[in-house]
Amino acid sequence: MITMEYMQLIIARSAQLGGCLMLAKHKRFTALAMFIGIIALLAMACSQPAPAAPAAPAGPSADEIRAIIQEEVANVPAPEPMMMPELPPPGPSAEEIAMMVQEAVEDAVPEGADAGEIGEMVESAVMMAQEDSLSGEDIEDLVSMAVMEAAESQPEPLSASEVQAIVAAAISAIPTPEPMMMPEPMMMGPSGDPIKIGTLFSYTGGLAPYGPAIRNGSDLAAELINDAGGILGRPVEPVHRDSGSSAQVATDSARGLITTEGVQAIVGALSSGVTIPVAQSVTIPNNTILMSPASTSPAISVLEDGDYVFRTAPSDAAQGVILARLAHELGYESAATMYINNPYGEGLSRVFTEHFEAAGGTVTAQVPHEDELPTYLSELENATADSPDVLVAMSYPIAAEVYLREAIEGGLIDTFLFVDGTKNQDMFDNLAQEGLNGMYGTAPGGEESDSKALYNYLSQERFGEEPGLFSGESFDAMAIIALAVEKAGVYESEAVRDALREVAAPPGIIVGPGEFAYAIELIQAGEDINYEGVSGSHDFDANGDVFNTIEIWMIEDGTITSTGRFETP
């Protein structure tokens, strides 16, 4: 509500034309303040003693004032159309203002104001009235207060009907703004049958600690793509199945995804020991794309797969080299490996051994183990029999937690190197061993980039936690498959397979995780794109492999911490 003190200040400053123009700086009340300035100026003019000489010039009559106002208002140009994403709150119409003014005005406006001043103020007021919006309550309060103040000093006011006619004429003459130009309605979102893309992640078994975070990555990619309008105008729907960290469970789940859900592509699995049998038994025979975000065994590179197997994580042919280099750099002269007895563990141990020994080191033992056993004392004794400088833990978190505790508490060995399979914060929290601080590990990981920073932020906002290991690779796999569907123009596995390299390799226009709408627009325009993902570039070679960096990480105050080093062989 407008206070009387504030209104008195307005009227005092409006006594002269300059004061009225200064009032225009009060943004909220600029438009109507000009009209109040007219009222106040005329009121003060009337409050002077009546002219004694008959020859004194008389002010304009009511008809003359009306004509002046109408003439000046008619000369005010209407505002140009504005491009706005949303309409501002509508102000009262000219008819509504006139009605409120007529209700508020009582015997107020005298004769005696200069016609030029009236016209000039009206013109300024009308122009500002088109820019600002006052509520009906504001208008009525302002005019009522102005009239009350003016009426006190007016010995011979015009009649109420004359005042109403003058003010109504001025208000009604305000040009009606042209309709605002609005953008075309935004797409309401994709519609139609969903494009179902299967996933095979671990929610049970040895890799269960990784499954939920990796699922988050694929879900976030699908959500962002759908926010951008979907693929081929249809929503992308991830269809999740548990791999069980088991070849048998995973092959059954993969068959269901293909035969029941009709998927043409699957993101998964996690373990190489699961991905390989799924590919050989299910996806390759059914000409279905299989893109793993986490399987790193070199054996995947040599599958006879008909070009249907891809991965967004680099081969352990790279990680094994960097791990051997790190062990040599840390001054270890001998090492033993304990590895999960599957293609992942076997391949990583083999590559590490080859390159560590090539650098002059000695591998005293390579000991395989099964997953999720209650004890690993027998395997530990074999691995440490020749007193290696370091034990390299090439396992999954559940098994590694058991034998690391047994090794430390049993005094068998207390110096370790870790890999991607043992890069798990829960495992280190459960061990709660201060002696692990300062120890190192390796894992596939893209260098810091805008794409990675954006993904980390979006993942934190969406899921309330930092993204986990291989979740970025999962995001990228879902994104690349979806963009390839758009490129192919149809969700059929052969066409999509052939488009995968077309959307994720030079020389296309580079697009990132936050640019799906732009990427889709480019594809629809016939342009080539090069998706640069969260985990790095994805220039698939003839084997469906990528060559991204390997991160070196360490344990610091019990927490997995990046050293900031990202290396390639």
N, C-alpha and C positions, 0 to 999 in steps of 0.2 A: 504494500500500500504506500502511496506517495504521501510524505508528511507535509503539513502546512508550511513548516519552516523551509523545506526544500522548494516548495512551490513559490514562496515569497522571493526566494533567491532567484528563481527562474524569471519571475516577472520583473524584478528589479533590473536584471541584466538585459531583459528584452525591451526596456524602455526606449532604447535607441536601436537603429538598424544594426549597428556594429555589435551591440550586445546580443541581439538575436542571432547573428551569425556565429558569435562565439558559442552560443548555446548548442549549436549543431555538433560540437565536439562531444557532447554527452551522448554516446552512441545509442543507448537504448531508447532515448526520447527525442532524437533529432527531428524526425519528421513532424510530429505533432507540436513540438516546441516552436517550430516556425509559425504554425497557425496561432499558438498562444501568444507569440510575439506580436502578431497582428492585433489580437484582441487587446493585449496590454498597452501597445503603443496608441491605439485608438482611444483606449480608456483614459490614458494620461493626457492625451491631447484634449479630450473633452473636459478634464478636470480643471483646465486653465479658465480664468475669468472669461466670460462671453465678450466678444469684441464690441467696443463702444461705438465705433464708427460704422455706419451702414456700408461704407465702401470696402470694409475688410473682406478679403476673399473667403467665400464659404467653402466648406469641404464638400466632397462629392456626395450626391444623394445616394440612397439605397440602391436605386436602379443603376447609377453610375458605378458604384462599388461592385455590384454584381457583374456588370459588363467588363470591368477591368479584370476581375478575377477570372472570368471565363476566357477572356482573350489571352491572358498570360498563361493560364493552365493549358490552353489548346496548343501553345507554342512549345511545350515541354515534350521532347521526344520520348517515345516509349523505349524502355530498356531493350537491348538486343537479346535474342534468345540465349539462354545459358545451357551449357552441357553439364548436367549434374547427374551423378549416379543415384541420388535420392532427392526427392522434393523436400524443401525446407518446410517447417510447420507453417501452414497457410495463415496469413493475417486476415483481418476482417475486410470484407468487400467495401467498395465505395458506398453502396446503399446502406450497409450496416453502420459505417462510420457516420453517414449523414443522419441516420435515425438516432444514434447515440448522442450526437452533438445536439440535435433538436431537443432531445429529452433533457439534456444537461443545461442548455442555454436558457437564461431568463433575461430580462431586460438588461442588455449589456453593451452593445456596440454603438457608440455615438458617431456623429458625423464630425469631420474636421481633419482626418488624416490625409496626407498627401497621396495622390493617386499613384505617382511613380514609386513611392516607398511600398505601398500595398502590393503593387504588381511584382516588384523585385523580390519581396519576401515570399509571396505566394509561389513564385516560380522555384525558388530555392527549396521551399518546404515540400513542394510536390515531388521534386526530383529525389529528395531524401526519403520521402514517404514510400517511394518505389523500391528503395534499397533496404529499409528497415521494416520490421514487423512488430506492431504494438498490439497487446491484447485489448479486448473490448473494455475490460476493467480499467486498464491504464488510461485509455482514451477518455473514458467517462470521468475518471477522477481528475485528470489534468484539466479538461475543459471546465468542469464544475468549479474547481478552485480558481481558475483564471477568471471565470465569469463573476464569482463572488467578490474577488478583489476589485475587478473593474467596476462592478455595479456600485460599490461604495463611493466612488469619486465621480459618478456621472449624473449631472443634474438633469440632463434632457436626453435620455437614451432613446434609441429607436424602439419601436414596438417589438414584442416577441416574435410576431409573424414575420416582420421585416428581417430581424436577425436570423431567424431560421432559414428564410429563403436565401439570404446571402451566403451563409455557411454551407447550406446544402448544395447550392449551385457550385461553390468552389470544390467541394468534395466529389460531387458527382462528375465533375469535368475531368477528374484525374484519368488519364488514358489507361485503359485496362492492359496490363502486360500481356504480350503474346505468350502462347503456351510454351513451356520449356521443352527443348528438344531432349528426349530421353534416349538412352542407349537401348539397343535391342534387348529383349528379355534374356536374362542369363539362362544357360542350360540348367535344367532342374536336376541333372544327373543322368547317368547311363540307365538304360532300360532294356527290356527284352531278356532273353535267356542268358544266364551268366556264362562267361568263359571260365570253365573249371580247370584249375591247374593244381595237380596233386602235390602233396609233400610227404616225405618219409623221414621223420625225425624221431629221436629217441626220447621216450617218456618213461621207459622202464629199462632195466639192464645197466650195463657199465657206463654208458654215455648219457644216462638220464639227467645228470646235473647240467648238461648243456642244452637239452632239447627245448625247454620253454623259451630261453632267450633267442635261440635260433628261429623258432617259430615266430617270435615277435618281429624279427627282421622281415620275414616274408609277408606277414600281415600288414606291417606298416607300408611296404611297397604297394600292396594291393589297394590300401586305403587312399594313398596319395594319387595313384593312377585313377581310381574311381572319382576322386575329387576333381580331377582334371577332365572328366567326361567319359572315362572308361576307354575300352579298346573296341574299335569297330562300333562305337556307340553302345556297347554292352558292358555290364559290370564284370570285373575280374573277381572270381571267388576261389580263394585257396581251400582245398579240401585236404584236411590233415589226417594222417594215419600214423600210428605208432610203429616204428621199426623194431622195437623191443631190443635194440642193439644185437639183434640175432638174425642170421641169414634166413632161417625158416619163417620167423614171424614177418620179416620184411617182405619176403617173396609173396607170402599170402596177402599182405596188405597191398602190395603193388598190383597183384592180379585183380583185387577188388576195385582199386582205383580205375583200372582200364576197363574191366568188363561191366562194372556196376555204375560207376560215375562217368565213364566215357571220356576220361582225360586224355589229351594228346601229348602232355608233357608232365614230368614229375621233377620237383626240386628235392634232391636227396640222393643217397642217404648220407649219414655222417661218417660212419666207419667204412674204411676201404674193404674190410672183411665182410661187410654187408652190401655195399654198393656193387662190388664185382659179381656176386651171385645173383643179385636182383637184375643186373644188366644182362647177364648171360642167360638166365632162365626166363625172364619176363619181358623186359622192355625192348631188348634187341629183336627177339622173335616177333614182337607185336609192333615193330616200327614206331616205338614211342620214345620221345626225347627224355633223357635222364641227365640232369645237371646237378652235380653235387657241390654243396657249398663248403664241404669240410674233408672229403676223402682225398688223401694226399699221396697214396701209394704210387710209386713209379709203375707198378704193374698195370694201372688203369690206362696208361699211355699206349700200351701195346695190345689192347683188346681189339678183336675183330668185331667192330661195333657198327659197321655201315654208316659211320659218322652220326650216330645217335647219342653218344655219350660225351658230355662236356663237364667242366668244373670251373668254379670261380675262385678256388683256392689253388695255390701253386703246388706242384709236385714236391715230394720229399727229396727228390733229386736235388732240389735247391736247399731245403732246410737242413738236410744232412751235411751238405758242404759248409754252410754257415756255422752249424753246430760244431763241426770238427775244427773249423778255423777259430771259433771262440775258445774251445778247450785248449788248443795250442797257445792262444794268446794269454790265457790265464795261467800258463806255466805247468799244466798237467802233462806228465810224461807217460802215464799209463791210465787206462780207463777200462771199465766193464759196463756192459749194457744189460738191463733187465727190460724186456719188451713183451708187450701183449702178443700172444701167439696168433697173429692174423696178418694179412698182407700189409697193413699199415705198420705194425711194429717190426715185422721182418724186414720190410723195405727200408725203413728209416735206420735200423741198426746196421744193415748192410752198407748203406751209403756213408753213414758216419764212420764206420770201421775203415772203409776203403780210403777215405780222405784224411782221417786222423793218422793212419799209418803212413800215408804218402807224405805227411808233414813231419814224420819222424817219431810219432808216438807209437805206443803199443796197446792193443786191445787184448786184455788178459782173458776175457770171457764174454760170450754173447748168450744170455740165458733167457729162453722164452718162458712165459707163464700163462696159465689160463686166467680167465676173469672171475672176480668175485669169489675167491676162496677165503676160508676163515684164517688161514695162515700161509706165509710164504717163506718160512724159515729155511726149508730145504733149498729153495731157489736162491735165497740170499747167501747161504753158505757156499754154494757153487760159484756165485758171482764174486764173492769177496775172498775166495781161497788164496789167491795170489796177491792180496793186499794192493789193489789198484788205488791210484791217487783219488779217483772220483768214480762214483756210480751214476750212470746216466739213466734216469727213470723215463722209459718210453712206454708209458702205460696210460690207463684211464684213471680218473680220480679215486674211485671206490677201492680198486686194488692197490693203487699206489699209496693211499693213506695207510693201509694195513702194513705194507712192507717197509715204508719209511719209518713208521713208529717202531716196528720190530728191529730195524737196523740201528736206530739211534739208541733205543732203550737197551738193546742187547749188546751194544758196544761193537757192532760188526763194522760199521763205517758211518761217518757223519759228514761227508762231503759229497754234494750231489750237483748234477746238471739236470735241467728240466726241458721239456718240449711242449708243443701245443696241447698234447693229451693231458699233461699235468699242470696246465695253466688254469688253475681253478681256485678261486679265493676261498670257497667253503672248505676245501681240503686243507689249505694252510691255516685257516681259522681253527679247524678241528685239531690239527696237530699242535698248534700253539707252542712251537719250538723256537725259542729265540736264536738257537744255533743256526737256523736256516737263513737268517738275515745276511744279506750280502751275497747270496748265491744267485746264479743266473740261469736263464732259459731262453729258448727261441720259439717263435711261432709265426705263421704267416700273418702279415699285417701291412696295410697300406700306410704310407707316410702321411703325416698331418697335412690336411688340405681343407679347402672350404667345404667340399662335399662331405668329408668325414666330420667336420665340426657341425655342419647342418644336421647330419644324421644323428650324431650324439645328442644334440639339442632336442630334435624331434622325438627321438626314442625316450629320452628322459621325460619329456612332457607327456607323451602318450602312455608310457608304462610305469613311470615313477621310479625308474632305476637305470643305471648305466648299461649300455648295450654289452652283451656278453661276447665271448669268443665265437667267431664265425657268424655272428648275427648280421654283420655288414655284408658278408659274402652271400648270405641267404637273401637279404634285401636285393642285392645286385642280380642274383639268379632269377628271382621273380620278375624284376623289372626288365631284364633283357629278353626273357621269354615273351612277356606281354608286348613289348615294343616290336618284337619279331612277328607276332601275330598281326599287329597293325600293318607292318610292312608287307606281310604276305597277303593281306586282305582276306584271309580265311583261316579258321582254326583247324587246320589239318597238319598233322605232324611233319610230313615231308616238306610241305611249303614253308612251314615255320622253321624247320631245321635249316633249310637253304637260306633263310633270311637272318639267322642269328649273327653271322659274321658281318652282314650288311648294316646292322644297327650298332655294332660295338667295335668298330675298327676305323682307322683312317682310310680315306681322307675326308670323311663326313664332318658335318658341323658338330662341334663338341656340345653335348648337353649333359647335365648332371642330375642328381637325385631330386632336386627341387624344381625341375624344369620339364615335367611330364607333359603339361599342356603344350608347351613350345615344341617339344619333341614330336608329339602327335601331329601338331600343325605342320611341321616341316615334312613329315612323312606323307601326309595327305597332299602336300604341295609338290610331291615328287622329289624332294631333296634327300640326300644321303645324310645320315647322322652317325655320330661316334659317341656312344654312351660311355662316359668316364664315371665310374661308380665310387661307392664308399670305400671299397677295398682296393681301388686303383683301376688301371686299364684292364680291358678284357679283350685283347686282340687274340682270339682263339687261333692256335696253330692247326695243322692238319690233324692232330690227335685230339683236338678239343681242349688243349691245355692253355693256361695263361702263365705269364712270367712276371709275377708281382714280387714285391720285396718281402724280406724276412725281418721281423722285429726282434731285437734283443731286449729282454726284460730282466728284472731282478726282484728279489724280495727285500723290502726296506720297511723296517718297523712292522714286520708281519704282513705287509701289504704288497700285492703285485704292482710293480711300478715300471713304466716304460723308461728305458735309458735314453730314448730319443734317437737311437741308432736303428736304421733300416737299411739292410744290405742285400745285395744280389750276388750270386756266385761269380 
